[in-house]
Amino acid sequence: MPAADSAGCRPRKGTQVAIVVLVLWLGAAVAGLTLLRAGGSARRRAAASVPAASVPAGTIAGGTVAGGTVAGGTVAAEPAAARIGALPLTAEGKPPRGPHVRVTSPPGEHPFLEFCHPALAITGIACWLMFVLVHYRPFAWTAVGIFLVTMAVGLSWLAASRRSATNASAATWKFPPRLVMVHGMVVTLAIALTILTAISAST
């Protein structure tokens, strides 16, 4: 048994508390999934309520459609002129450089936070599960670090969503306050017990 202690493995000490912490984290994950479903539904409803963009010229709006006219409910479309040709070459005889497209997220969406928060939570729960199974101390402290980062990312996501909610045209995540409170309370309790269990396993 001493050899196992020097290697960082304690197969029995604190196992019951570690299992309780694991159950708490699974409960926090369930609350988080419920929160994501509620927030996603609110975002889809907000996106559906946004008015469609104005109809561009050349569509059915006052008379013309793709070069034709609307008369008596029928469209007399004129054939489009064929366009044949190639891009002009530069002075060096090379094709011109293509446009640089800058990818931006729509208002109210935060793809990085939306991916990192659940991904880190799953990773942290997996590390804690390994600690429960083998009671190897580094797994416990790795899980603690991941959970703390996950909590910081979640708070950043919540703050960003609330800032975006002030923009009426943004289809942002709108989390129910009651579910946010339940999720936060379970996570806070789980974080505290996780740290205490990791400290106990290190003594």
Contact map, one row per residue, 1 for C-alpha under 8 A:
11111000000000000000000000000000000000000000000000000000000000000000000000000000000000000000000000000000000000000000000000000000000000000000000000000000000000000000000000000000000000000000000000000000000
11111100000000000000000000000000000000000000000000000000000000000000000000000000000000000000000000000000000000000000000000000000000000000000000000000000000000000000000000000000000000000000000000000000000
11111110000000000000000000000000000000000000000000000000000000000000000000000000000000000000000000000000000000000000000000000000000000000000000000000000000000000000000000000000000000000000000000000000000
11111111110000000000000000000000000000000000000000000000000000000000000000000000000000000000000000000000000000000000000000000000000000000000000000000000000000000000000000000000000000000000000000000000000
11111111110000000000000000000000000000000000000000000000000000000000000000000000000000000000000000000000000000000000000000000000000000000000000000000000000000000000000000000000000000000000000000000000000
01111111100000000000000000000000000000000000000000000000000000000000000000000000000000000000000000000000000000000000000000000000000000000000000000000000000000000000000000000000000000000000000000000000000
00111111100000000000000000000000000000000000000000000000000000000000000000000000000000000000000000000000000000000000000000000000000000000000000000000000000000000000000000000000000000000000000000000000000
00011111110000000000000000000000000000000000000000000000000000000000000000000000000000000000000000000000000000000000000000000000000000011100000000000000000000000000000000000000000000000000000000000000000
00011111111000000000000000000000000000000000000000000000000000000000000000000000000000000000000000000000000000000000000000000000000001111000000000000000000000000000000000000000000000000000000000000000000
00011001111110000000000000000000000000000000000000000000000000000000000000000000000000000000000000000000000000000000000000000000000001110000000000000000000000000000000000000000000000000000000000000000100
00000000111110100000000000000000000000000000000000000000000000000000000000000000000000000000000000000000000000000000000000000000000001100000000000000000000000000000000000000000000000000000000000000000000
00000000011111100000000000000000000000000000000000000000000000000000000000000000000000000000000000000000000000000000000000000000000000100000000000000000000000000000000000000000000000000000000000000000000
00000000011111100000000000000000000000000000000000000000000000000000000000000000000000000000000000000000000000000000000000000000000000000000000000000000000000000000000000000000000000000000000000000000100
00000000000111111100000000000000000000000000000000000000000000000000000000000000000000000000000000000000000000000000000000000000000000000000000000000000000000000000000000000000000000000000000000001001100
00000000001111111110000000000000000000000000000000000000000000000000000000000000000000000000000000000000000000000000000000000000000100100000000000000000000000000000000000000000000000000000000000000000000
00000000000001111111000000000000000000000000000000000000000000000000000000000000000000000000000000000000000000000000000000000000000000000000000000000000000000000000000000000000000000000000000000000000000
00000000000001111111100000000000000000000000000000000000000000000000000000000000000000000000000000000000000000000000000000000000000000000000000000000000000000000000000000000000000000000000000000001000000
00000000000001111111110000000000000000000000000000000000000000000000000000000000000000000000000000000000000000000000000000000000000100000000000000000000000000000000000000000000000000000000000001001000000
00000000000000111111111000000000000000000000000000000000000000000000000000000000000000000000000000000000000000000000000000000000000100000000000000000000000000000000000000000000000000000000000000000000000
00000000000000011111111100000000000000000000000000000000000000000000000000000000000000000000000000000000000000000000000000000000000000000000000000000000000000000000000000000000000000000000000000000000000
00000000000000001111111110000000000000000000000000000000000000000000000000000000000000000000000000000000000000000000000000000000000000000000000000000000000000000000000000000000000000000000010011000000000
00000000000000000111111111000000000000000000000000000000000000000000000000000000000000000000000000000000000000000000000000001001100100000000000000000000000000000000000000000000000000000000000000000000000
00000000000000000011111111100000000000000000000000000000000000000000000000000000000000000000000000000000000000000000000000000000000000000000000000000000000000000000000000000000000000000000000000000000000
00000000000000000001111111110000000000000000000000000000000000000000000000000000000000000000000000000000000000000000000000000000000000000000000000000000000000000000000000000000000000000110010000000000000
00000000000000000000111111111000000000000000000000000000000000000000000000000000000000000000000000000000000000000000000000001000000000000000000000000000000000000000000000000000000000000110010000000000000
00000000000000000000011111111100000000000000000000000000000000000000000000000000000000000000000000000000000000000000000000001000000000000000000000000000000000000000000000000000000000000000000000000000000
00000000000000000000001111111110000000000000000000000000000000000000000000000000000000000000000000000000000000000000000000000000000000000000000000000000000000000000000000000000000000000100000000000000000
00000000000000000000000111111111000000000000000000000000000000000000000000000000000000000000000000000000000000000000000000000000000000000000000000000000000000000000000000000000000000100110000000000000000
00000000000000000000000011111111100000000000000000000000000000000000000000000000000000000000000000000000000000000000000010000000000000000000000000000000000000000000000000000000000000000000000000000000000
00000000000000000000000001111111110000000000000000000000000000000000000000000000000000000000000000000000000000000000000000000000000000000000000000000000000000000000000000000000000000000000000000000000000
00000000000000000000000000111111111000000000000000000000000000000000000000000000000000000000000000000000000000000000000000000000000000000000000000000000000000000000000000000000001001100000000000000000000
00000000000000000000000000011111111100000000000000000000000000000000000000000000000000000000000000000000000000000000000000000000000000000000000000000000000000000000000000000000000000100000000000000000000
00000000000000000000000000001111111110000000000000000000000000000000000000000000000000000000000000000000000000000000000000000000000000000000000000000000000000000000000000000000000000000000000000000000000
00000000000000000000000000000111111111000000000000000000000000000000000000000000000000000000000000000000000000000000000000000000000000000000000000000000000000000000000000000000001000000000000000000000000
00000000000000000000000000000011111111100000000000000000000000000000000000000000000000000000000000000000000000000000000000000000000000000000000000000000000000000000000000000011001100100000000000000000000
00000000000000000000000000000001111111110000000000000000000000000000000000000000000000000000000000000000000000000000000000000000000000000000000000000000000000000000000000000010000000000000000000000000000
00000000000000000000000000000000111111111000000000000000000000000000000000000000000000000000000000000000000000000000000000000000000000000000000000000000000000000000000000000000000000000000000000000000000
00000000000000000000000000000000011111111100000000000000000000000000000000000000000000000000000000000000000000000000000000000000000000000000000000000000000000000000000000000111000000000000000000000000000
00000000000000000000000000000000001111111110000000000000000000000000000000000000000000000000000000000000000000000000000000000000000000000000000000000000000000000000000000001111000000000000000000000000000
00000000000000000000000000000000000111111111000000000000000000000000000000000000000000000000000000000000000000000000000000000000000000000000000000000000000000000000000000001100000000000000000000000000000
00000000000000000000000000000000000011111111100000000000000000000000000000000000000000000000000000000000000000000000000000000000000000000000000000000000000000000000000000000000000000000000000000000000000
00000000000000000000000000000000000001111111110000000000000000000000000000000000000000000000000000000000000000000000000000000000000000000000000000000000000000000000000000011110000000000000000000000000000
00000000000000000000000000000000000000111111111000000000000000000000000000000000000000000000000000000000000000000000000000000000000000000000000000000000000000000000000000111100000000000000000000000000000
00000000000000000000000000000000000000011111111100000000000000000000000000000000000000000000000000000000000000000000000000000000000000000000000000000000000000000000000000100000000000000000000000000000000
00000000000000000000000000000000000000001111111110000000000000000000000000000000000000000000000000000000000000000000000000000000000000000000000000000000000000000000000000000000000000000000000000000000000
00000000000000000000000000000000000000000111111111000000000000000000000000000000000000000000000000000000000000000000000000000000000000000000000000000000000000000000000001110000000000000000000000000000000
00000000000000000000000000000000000000000011111111000000000000000000000000000000000000000000000000000000000000000000000000000000000000000000000000000000000000000000000001100000000000000000000000000000000
00000000000000000000000000000000000000000001111111100000000000000000000000000000000000000000000000000000000000000000000000000000000000000000000000000000000000000000000000000000000000000000000000000000000
00000000000000000000000000000000000000000000111111100000000000000000000000000000000000000000000000000000000000000000000000000000000000000000000000000000000000000000000000000000000000000000000000000000000
00000000000000000000000000000000000000000000011111110000000000000000000000000000000000000000000000000000000000000000000000000000000000000000000000000000000000000000000010000000000000000000000000000000000
00000000000000000000000000000000000000000000000111111000000000000000000000000000000000000000000000000000000000000000000000000000000000000000000000000000000000000000000000000000000000000000000000000000000
00000000000000000000000000000000000000000000000001111100000000000000000000000000000000000000000000000000000000000000000000000000000000000000000000000000000000000000000000000000000000000000000000000000000
00000000000000000000000000000000000000000000000000111110000000000000000000000000000000000000000000000000000000000000000000000000000000000000000000000000000000000000000000000000000000000000000000000000000
00000000000000000000000000000000000000000000000000011111000000000000000000000000000000000000000000000000000000000000000000000000000000000000000000000000000000000000000000000000000000000000000000000000000
00000000000000000000000000000000000000000000000000001111101010000000000000000000000000000000000000000000000000000000000000000000000000000000000000000000000000000000000000000000000000000000000000000000000
00000000000000000000000000000000000000000000000000000111111000000000000000000000000000000000000000000000000000000000000000000000000000000000000000000000000000000000000000000000000000000000000000000000000
00000000000000000000000000000000000000000000000000000011111010010000000000000000000000000000000000000000000000000000000000000000000000000000000000000000000000000000000000000000000000000000000000000000000
00000000000000000000000000000000000000000000000000000001111110011110000000000000000000000000000000000000000000000000000000000000000000000000000000000000000000000000000000000000000000000000000000000000000
00000000000000000000000000000000000000000000000000000011111110011100000000000000000000000000000000000000000000000000000000000000000000000000000000000000000000000000000000000000000000000000000000000000000
00000000000000000000000000000000000000000000000000000000011111111000010000000000000000000000000000000000000000000000000000000000000000000000000000000000000000000000000000000000000000000000000000000000000
00000000000000000000000000000000000000000000000000000010111111110000000000000000000000000000000000000000000000000000000000000000000000000000000000000000000000000000000000000000000000000000000000000000000
00000000000000000000000000000000000000000000000000000000000111110000000000000000000000000000000000000000000000000000000000000000000000000000000000000000000000000000000000000000000000000000000000000000000
00000000000000000000000000000000000000000000000000000000000111111000110000000000000000000000000000000000000000000000000000000000000000000000000000000000000000000000000000000000000000000000000000000000000
00000000000000000000000000000000000000000000000000000000111111111111110000000000000000000000000000000000000000000000000000000000000000000000000000000000000000000000000000000000000000000000000000000000000
00000000000000000000000000000000000000000000000000000000011100111111110000101000000000000000000000000000000000000000000000000000000000000000000000000000000000000000000000000000000000000000000000000000000
00000000000000000000000000000000000000000000000000000000011000011111000000001100000000000000000000000000000000000000000000000000000000000000000000000000000000000000000000000000000000000000000000000000000
00000000000000000000000000000000000000000000000000000000010000011111100000001111000000000000000000000000000000000000000000000000000000000000000000000000000000000000000000000000000000000000000000000000000
00000000000000000000000000000000000000000000000000000000000000011111110000111100000000000000000000000000000000000000000000000000000000000000000000000000000000000000000000000000000000000000000000000000000
00000000000000000000000000000000000000000000000000000000000000111011111000111000000000000000000000000000000000000000000000000000000000000000000000000000000000000000000000000000000000000000000000000000000
00000000000000000000000000000000000000000000000000000000000100111001111111110000000000000000000000000000000000000000000000000000000000000000000000000000000000000000000000000000000000000000000000000000000
00000000000000000000000000000000000000000000000000000000000000000000111111110000000000000000000000000000000000000000000000000000000000000000000000000000000000000000000000000000000000000000000000000000000
00000000000000000000000000000000000000000000000000000000000000000000011111000000000000000000000000000000000000000000000000000000000000000000000000000000000000000000000000000000000000000000000000000000000
00000000000000000000000000000000000000000000000000000000000000000000011111100000000000000000000000000000000000000000000000000000000000000000000000000000000000000000000000000000000000000000000000000000000
00000000000000000000000000000000000000000000000000000000000000000000011111110000000000000000000000000000000000000000000000000000000000000000000000000000000000000000000000000000000000000000000000000000000
00000000000000000000000000000000000000000000000000000000000000001001111011111000000000000000000000000000000000000000000000000000000000000000000000000000000000000000000000000000000000000000000000000000000
00000000000000000000000000000000000000000000000000000000000000000001111001111100000000000000000000000000000000000000000000000000000000000000000000000000000000000000000000000000000000000000000000000000000
00000000000000000000000000000000000000000000000000000000000000001111100000111110000000000000000000000000000000000000000000000000000000000000000000000000000000000000000000000000000000000000000000000000000
00000000000000000000000000000000000000000000000000000000000000000111000000011111000000000000000000000000000000000000000000000000000000000000000000000000000000000000000000000000000000000000000000000000000
00000000000000000000000000000000000000000000000000000000000000000010000000001111100000000000000000000000000000000000000000000000000000000000000000000000000000000000000000000000000000000000000000000000000
00000000000000000000000000000000000000000000000000000000000000000010000000000111110000000000000000000000000000000000000000000000000000000000000000000000000000000000000000000000000000000000000000000000000
00000000000000000000000000000000000000000000000000000000000000000000000000000011111000000000000000000000000000000000000000000000000000000000000000000000000000000000000000000000000000000000000000000000000
00000000000000000000000000000000000000000000000000000000000000000000000000000001111100000000000000000000000000000000000000000000000000000000000000000000000000000000000000000000000000000000000000000000000
00000000000000000000000000000000000000000000000000000000000000000000000000000000111110000000000000000000000000000000000000000000000000000000000000000000000000000000000000000000000000000000000000000000000
00000000000000000000000000000000000000000000000000000000000000000000000000000000011111000000000000000000000000000000000000000000000000000000000000000000000000000000000000000000000000000000000000000000000
00000000000000000000000000000000000000000000000000000000000000000000000000000000001111100000000000000000000000000000000000000000000000000000000000000000000000000000000000000000000000000000000000000000000
00000000000000000000000000000000000000000000000000000000000000000000000000000000000111110000000000000000000000000000000000000000000000000000000000000000000000000000000000000000000000000000000000000000000
00000000000000000000000000000000000000000000000000000000000000000000000000000000000011111000001100000000000000000000000000000000000000000000000000000000000000000000000000000000000000000000000000000000000
00000000000000000000000000000000000000000000000000000000000000000000000000000000000001111100001100000000000000000000000000000000000000000000000000000000000000000000000000000000000000000000000000000000000
00000000000000000000000000000000000000000000000000000000000000000000000000000000000000111111111100000000000000000000000000000000000000000000000000000000000000000000000000000000000000000000000000000000000
00000000000000000000000000000000000000000000000000000000000000000000000000000000000000011111111100000000000000000000000000000000000000000000000000000000000000000000000000000000000000000000000000000000000
00000000000000000000000000000000000000000000000000000000000000000000000000000000000000001111110000000000000000000000000000000000000000000000000000000000000000000000000000000000000000000000000000000000000
00000000000000000000000000000000000000000000000000000000000000000000000000000000000000001111110000000000000000000000000000000000000000000000000000000000000000000000000000000000000000000000000000000000000
00000000000000000000000000000000000000000000000000000000000000000000000000000000000000001111111000000000000000000000000000000000000000000000000000000000000000000000000000000000000000000000000000000000000
00000000000000000000000000000000000000000000000000000000000000000000000000000000000000001111111100000000000000000000000000000000000000000000000000000000000000000000000000000000000000000000000000000000000
00000000000000000000000000000000000000000000000000000000000000000000000000000000000000111100111110000000000000000000000000000000000000000000000000000000000000000000000000000000000000000000000000000000000
00000000000000000000000000000000000000000000000000000000000000000000000000000000000000111100011111000000000000000000000000000000000000000000000000000000000000000000000000000000000000000000000000000000000
00000000000000000000000000000000000000000000000000000000000000000000000000000000000000000000001111100000000000000000000000000000000000000000000000000000000000000000000000000000000000000000000000000000000
00000000000000000000000000000000000000000000000000000000000000000000000000000000000000000000000111110000000000000000000000000000000000000000000000000000000000000000000000000000000000000000000000000000000
00000000000000000000000000000000000000000000000000000000000000000000000000000000000000000000000011111000000000000000000000000000000000000000000000000000000000000000000000000000000000000000000000000000000
00000000000000000000000000000000000000000000000000000000000000000000000000000000000000000000000001111100000000000000000000000000000000000000000000000000000000000000000000000000000000000000000000000000000
00000000000000000000000000000000000000000000000000000000000000000000000000000000000000000000000000111110000000000000000000000000000000000000000000000000000000000000000000000000000000000000000000000000000
00000000000000000000000000000000000000000000000000000000000000000000000000000000000000000000000000011111000000000000000000000000000000000000000000000000000000000000000000000000000000000000000000000000000
00000000000000000000000000000000000000000000000000000000000000000000000000000000000000000000000000001111100000000000000000000000000000000000000000000000000000000000000000000000000000000000000000000000000
00000000000000000000000000000000000000000000000000000000000000000000000000000000000000000000000000000111110000000000000000000000000000000000000000000000000000000000000000000000000000000000000000000000000
00000000000000000000000000000000000000000000000000000000000000000000000000000000000000000000000000000011111011100000000000000000000000000000000000000000000000000000000000000000000000000000000000000000000
00000000000000000000000000000000000000000000000000000000000000000000000000000000000000000000000000000001111110000000000000000000000000000000000000000000000000000000000001000000000000000000000000000000000
00000000000000000000000000000000000000000000000000000000000000000000000000000000000000000000000000000000111110000000000000000000000000000000000000000000000000000001000011110000000000000000000000000000000
00000000000000000000000000000000000000000000000000000000000000000000000000000000000000000000000000000000011111000000000000000000000000000000000000000000000000001001100001111000000000000000000000000000000
00000000000000000000000000000000000000000000000000000000000000000000000000000000000000000000000000000000111111100000000000000000000000000000000000000000000000000000000000111000000000000000000000000000000
00000000000000000000000000000000000000000000000000000000000000000000000000000000000000000000000000000000100111111100000000000000000000000000000000000000000010010000000000000000000000000000000000000000000
00000000000000000000000000000000000000000000000000000000000000000000000000000000000000000000000000000000100011111110000000000000000000000000000000000000000000000000000000000000000000000000000000000000000
00000000000000000000000000000000000000000000000000000000000000000000000000000000000000000000000000000000000001111111000000000000000000000000000000000000000000000000000000000000000000000000000000000000000
00000000000000000000000000000000000000000000000000000000000000000000000000000000000000000000000000000000000001111111100000000000000000000000000000000000110110000000000000000000000000000000000000000000000
00000000000000000000000000000000000000000000000000000000000000000000000000000000000000000000000000000000000001111111110000000000000000000000000000000000000010000000000000000000000000000000000000000000000
00000000000000000000000000000000000000000000000000000000000000000000000000000000000000000000000000000000000000111111111000000000000000000000000000000000000000000000000000000000000000000000000000000000000
00000000000000000000000000000000000000000000000000000000000000000000000000000000000000000000000000000000000000011111111100000000000000000000000000000100100000000000000000000000000000000000000000000000000
00000000000000000000000000000000000000000000000000000000000000000000000000000000000000000000000000000000000000001111111110000000000000000000000000000110110000000000000000000000000000000000000000000000000
00000000000000000000000000000000000000000000000000000000000000000000000000000000000000000000000000000000000000000111111111000000000000000000000000000100000000000000000000000000000000000000000000000000000
00000000000000000000000000000000000000000000000000000000000000000000000000000000000000000000000000000000000000000011111111100000000000000000000000000000000000000000000000000000000000000000000000000000000
00000000000000000000000000000000000000000000000000000000000000000000000000000000000000000000000000000000000000000001111111110000000000000000000001101100000000000000000000000000000000000000000000000000000
00000000000000000000000000001000000000000000000000000000000000000000000000000000000000000000000000000000000000000000111111111000000000000000000001100100000000000000000000000000000000000000000000000000000
00000000000000000000000000000000000000000000000000000000000000000000000000000000000000000000000000000000000000000000011111111100000000000000000000000000000000000000000000000000000000000000000000000000000
00000000000000000000000000000000000000000000000000000000000000000000000000000000000000000000000000000000000000000000001111111110000000000000001001000000000000000000000000000000000000000000000000000000000
00000000000000000000000000000000000000000000000000000000000000000000000000000000000000000000000000000000000000000000000111111111000000000000011101100000000000000000000000000000000000000000000000000000000
00000000000000000000010011000000000000000000000000000000000000000000000000000000000000000000000000000000000000000000000011111111100000000000001000000000000000000000000000000000000000000000000000000000000
00000000000000000000000000000000000000000000000000000000000000000000000000000000000000000000000000000000000000000000000001111111110000000000000000000000000000000000000000000000000000000000000000000000000
00000000000000000000000000000000000000000000000000000000000000000000000000000000000000000000000000000000000000000000000000111111111000000011011000000000000000000000000000000000000000000000000000000000000
00000000000000000000010000000000000000000000000000000000000000000000000000000000000000000000000000000000000000000000000000011111111100000011001000000000000000000000000000000000000000000000000000000000000
00000000000000000000010000000000000000000000000000000000000000000000000000000000000000000000000000000000000000000000000000001111111110000000000000000000000000000000000000000000000000000000000000000000000
00000000000000000000000000000000000000000000000000000000000000000000000000000000000000000000000000000000000000000000000000000111111111110010000000000000000000000000000000000000000000000000000000000000000
00000000000000000000000000000000000000000000000000000000000000000000000000000000000000000000000000000000000000000000000000000011111111111011000000000000000000000000000000000000000000000000000000000000000
00000000000000100110010000000000000000000000000000000000000000000000000000000000000000000000000000000000000000000000000000000001111111100000000000000000000000000000000000000000000000000000000000000000000
00000000000000000000000000000000000000000000000000000000000000000000000000000000000000000000000000000000000000000000000000000000111111100000000000000000000000000000000000000000000000000000000000000000000
00000000111000000000000000000000000000000000000000000000000000000000000000000000000000000000000000000000000000000000000000000000011111110000000000000000000000000000000000000000000000000000000000000000000
00000000111100100000000000000000000000000000000000000000000000000000000000000000000000000000000000000000000000000000000000000000011111111011000000000000000000000000000000000000000000000000000000000000000
00000001110000000000000000000000000000000000000000000000000000000000000000000000000000000000000000000000000000000000000000000000011001111111000000000000000000000000000000000000000000000000000000000000000
00000001100000000000000000000000000000000000000000000000000000000000000000000000000000000000000000000000000000000000000000000000001000111111100000000000000000000000000000000000000000000000000000000100110
00000001000000000000000000000000000000000000000000000000000000000000000000000000000000000000000000000000000000000000000000000000000000011111110000000000000000000000000000000000000000000000000000000000000
00000000000000000000000000000000000000000000000000000000000000000000000000000000000000000000000000000000000000000000000000000011011000111111111000000000000000000000000000000000000000000000000000000000000
00000000000000000000000000000000000000000000000000000000000000000000000000000000000000000000000000000000000000000000000000000011001000111111111100000000000000000000000000000000000000000000000001000100000
00000000000000000000000000000000000000000000000000000000000000000000000000000000000000000000000000000000000000000000000000000000000000001111111110000000000000000000000000000000000000000000000000100100000
00000000000000000000000000000000000000000000000000000000000000000000000000000000000000000000000000000000000000000000000000010010000000000111111111000000000000000000000000000000000000000000000000000000000
00000000000000000000000000000000000000000000000000000000000000000000000000000000000000000000000000000000000000000000000000111011000000000011111111100000000000000000000000000000000000000000000000000000000
00000000000000000000000000000000000000000000000000000000000000000000000000000000000000000000000000000000000000000000000000010000000000000001111111110000000000000000000000000000000000000000001001100100000
00000000000000000000000000000000000000000000000000000000000000000000000000000000000000000000000000000000000000000000000000000000000000000000111111111000000000000000000000000000000000000000000000000000000
00000000000000000000000000000000000000000000000000000000000000000000000000000000000000000000000000000000000000000000000110110000000000000000011111111100000000000000000000000000000000000000000000000000000
00000000000000000000000000000000000000000000000000000000000000000000000000000000000000000000000000000000000000000000000110010000000000000000001111111110000000000000000000000000000000000000001000000000000
00000000000000000000000000000000000000000000000000000000000000000000000000000000000000000000000000000000000000000000000000000000000000000000000111111111000000000000000000000000000000000000001000000000000
00000000000000000000000000000000000000000000000000000000000000000000000000000000000000000000000000000000000000000000000100000000000000000000000011111111100000000000000000000000000000000000000000000000000
00000000000000000000000000000000000000000000000000000000000000000000000000000000000000000000000000000000000000000001110110000000000000000000000001111111110000000000000000000000000000000000000000000000000
00000000000000000000000000000000000000000000000000000000000000000000000000000000000000000000000000000000000000000000100000000000000000000000000000111111111000000000000000000000000000000000000000000000000
00000000000000000000000000000000000000000000000000000000000000000000000000000000000000000000000000000000000000000000000000000000000000000000000000011111111100000000000000000000000000000000000000000000000
00000000000000000000000000000000000000000000000000000000000000000000000000000000000000000000000000000000000000001001100000000000000000000000000000001111111110000000000000000000000000000000000000000000000
00000000000000000000000000000000000000000000000000000000000000000000000000000000000000000000000000000000000000001000100000000000000000000000000000000111111111000000000000000000000000000000000000000000000
00000000000000000000000000000000000000000000000000000000000000000000000000000000000000000000000000000000000000000000000000000000000000000000000000000011111111100000000000000000000000000000000000000000000
00000000000000000000000000000000000000000000000000000000000000000000000000000000000000000000000000000000000000001000000000000000000000000000000000000001111111110000000000000000000000000000000000000000000
00000000000000000000000000000000000000000000000000000000000000000000000000000000000000000000000000000000000001001100000000000000000000000000000000000000111111111000000000000000000000000000000000000000000
00000000000000000000000000000000000000000000000000000000000000000000000000000000000000000000000000000000000000000000000000000000000000000000000000000000011111111100000000000000000000000000000000000000000
00000000000000000000000000000000000000000000000000000000000000000000000000000000000000000000000000000000000000000000000000000000000000000000000000000000001111111110000000000000000000000000000000000000000
00000000000000000000000000000000000000000000000000000000000000000000000000000000000000000000000000000000000001000000000000000000000000000000000000000000000111111111000000000000000000000000000000000000000
00000000000000000000000000000000000000000000000000000000000000000000000000000000000000000000000000000000000100000000000000000000000000000000000000000000000011111111100000011100000000000000000000000000000
00000000000000000000000000000000000000000000000000000000000000000000000000000000000000000000000000000000000000000000000000000000000000000000000000000000000001111111110000000100000000000000000000000000000
00000000000000000000000000000000000000000000000000000000000000000000000000000000000000000000000000000000000000000000000000000000000000000000000000000000000000111111111000000000000000000000000000000000000
00000000000000000000000000000000000000000000000000000000000000000000000000000000000000000000000000000000001100000000000000000000000000000000000000000000000000011111111001010000000000000000000000000000000
00000000000000000000000000000000000000000000000000000000000000000000000000000000000000000000000000000000000100000000000000000000000000000000000000000000000000001111111101011100000000000000000000000000000
00000000000000000000000000000000000000000000000000000000000000000000000000000000000000000000000000000000000000000000000000000000000000000000000000000000000000000111111100000000000000000000000000000000000
00000000000000000000000000000000000000000000000000000000000000000000000000000000000000000000000000000000000000000000000000000000000000000000000000000000000000000011111111000000000000000000000000000000000
00000000000000000000000000000000000000000000000000000000000000000000000000000000000000000000000000000000000000000000000000000000000000000000000000000000000000000000111111100000000000000000000000000000000
00000000000000000000000000000000000000000000000001000000000000000000000000000000000000000000000000000000001000000000000000000000000000000000000000000000000000000000001111100000000000000000000000000000000
00000000000000000000000000000000000000000000011000000000000000000000000000000000000000000000000000000000011100000000000000000000000000000000000000000000000000000001101111110000000000000000000000000000000
00000000000000000000000000000000000000000011011000000000000000000000000000000000000000000000000000000000001110000000000000000000000000000000000000000000000000000000000111111000000000000000000000000000000
00000000000000000000000000000000000000000110010000000000000000000000000000000000000000000000000000000000001110000000000000000000000000000000000000000000000000001001100001111100000000000000000000000000000
00000000000000000000000000000000000000110110000000000000000000000000000000000000000000000000000000000000000110000000000000000000000000000000000000000000000000001000100000111110000000000000000000000000000
00000000000000000000000000000000000001110110000000000000000000000000000000000000000000000000000000000000000000000000000000000000000000000000000000000000000000001100100000011111000000000000000000000000000
00000000000000000000000000000000001101100100000000000000000000000000000000000000000000000000000000000000000000000000000000000000000000000000000000000000000000000000000000001111101100000000000000000000000
00000000000000000000000000000000001001100000000000000000000000000000000000000000000000000000000000000000000000000000000000000000000000000000000000000000000000000000000000000111111100000000000000000000000
00000000000000000000000000000000000000000000000000000000000000000000000000000000000000000000000000000000000000000000000000000000000000000000000000000000000000000000000000000011111110000000000000000000000
00000000000000000000000000000000000000000000000000000000000000000000000000000000000000000000000000000000000000000000000000000000000000000000000000000000000000000000000000000001111111000000000000000000000
00000000000000000000000000000010011000000000000000000000000000000000000000000000000000000000000000000000000000000000000000000000000000000000000000000000000000000000000000000011111111100000000000000000000
00000000000000000000000000000000001000000000000000000000000000000000000000000000000000000000000000000000000000000000000000000000000000000000000000000000000000000000000000000011111111110000000000000000000
00000000000000000000000000000000000000000000000000000000000000000000000000000000000000000000000000000000000000000000000000000000000000000000000000000000000000000000000000000000111111111000000000000000000
00000000000000000000000000000010000000000000000000000000000000000000000000000000000000000000000000000000000000000000000000000000000000000000000000000000000000000000000000000000011111111100000000000000000
00000000000000000000000000010011001000000000000000000000000000000000000000000000000000000000000000000000000000000000000000000000000000000000000000000000000000000000000000000000001111111110000000000000000
00000000000000000000000000000000000000000000000000000000000000000000000000000000000000000000000000000000000000000000000000000000000000000000000000000000000000000000000000000000000111111111000000000000000
00000000000000000000000000000000000000000000000000000000000000000000000000000000000000000000000000000000000000000000000000000000000000000000000000000000000000000000000000000000000011111111100000000000000
00000000000000000000000110110000000000000000000000000000000000000000000000000000000000000000000000000000000000000000000000000000000000000000000000000000000000000000000000000000000001111111110000000000000
00000000000000000000000110010000000000000000000000000000000000000000000000000000000000000000000000000000000000000000000000000000000000000000000000000000000000000000000000000000000000111111111000000000000
00000000000000000000000000000000000000000000000000000000000000000000000000000000000000000000000000000000000000000000000000000000000000000000000000000000000000000000000000000000000000011111111100000000000
00000000000000000000000000000000000000000000000000000000000000000000000000000000000000000000000000000000000000000000000000000000000000000000000000000000000000000000000000000000000000001111111110000000000
00000000000000000000100110000000000000000000000000000000000000000000000000000000000000000000000000000000000000000000000000000000000000000000000000000000000000000000000000000000000000000111111111000000000
00000000000000000000000000000000000000000000000000000000000000000000000000000000000000000000000000000000000000000000000000000000000000000000000100110000000000000000000000000000000000000011111111100000000
00000000000000000000000000000000000000000000000000000000000000000000000000000000000000000000000000000000000000000000000000000000000000000000000000000000000000000000000000000000000000000001111111110000000
00000000000000000000100000000000000000000000000000000000000000000000000000000000000000000000000000000000000000000000000000000000000000000000000000000000000000000000000000000000000000000000111111111000000
00000000000000000100100000000000000000000000000000000000000000000000000000000000000000000000000000000000000000000000000000000000000000000001000100000000000000000000000000000000000000000000011111111100000
00000000000000000000000000000000000000000000000000000000000000000000000000000000000000000000000000000000000000000000000000000000000000000000100100000000000000000000000000000000000000000000001111111110000
00000000000000000000000000000000000000000000000000000000000000000000000000000000000000000000000000000000000000000000000000000000000000000000000000000000000000000000000000000000000000000000000111111111000
00000000000001001100000000000000000000000000000000000000000000000000000000000000000000000000000000000000000000000000000000000000000000000000000000000000000000000000000000000000000000000000000011111111100
00000000000000000000000000000000000000000000000000000000000000000000000000000000000000000000000000000000000000000000000000000000000000001001100100000000000000000000000000000000000000000000000001111111110
00000000000000000000000000000000000000000000000000000000000000000000000000000000000000000000000000000000000000000000000000000000000000000000000000000000000000000000000000000000000000000000000000111111111
00000000000001000000000000000000000000000000000000000000000000000000000000000000000000000000000000000000000000000000000000000000000000000000000000000000000000000000000000000000000000000000000000011111111
00000000010011000000000000000000000000000000000000000000000000000000000000000000000000000000000000000000000000000000000000000000000000001000000000000000000000000000000000000000000000000000000000001111111
00000000000000000000000000000000000000000000000000000000000000000000000000000000000000000000000000000000000000000000000000000000000000001000000000000000000000000000000000000000000000000000000000000111111
00000000000000000000000000000000000000000000000000000000000000000000000000000000000000000000000000000000000000000000000000000000000000000000000000000000000000000000000000000000000000000000000000000011111
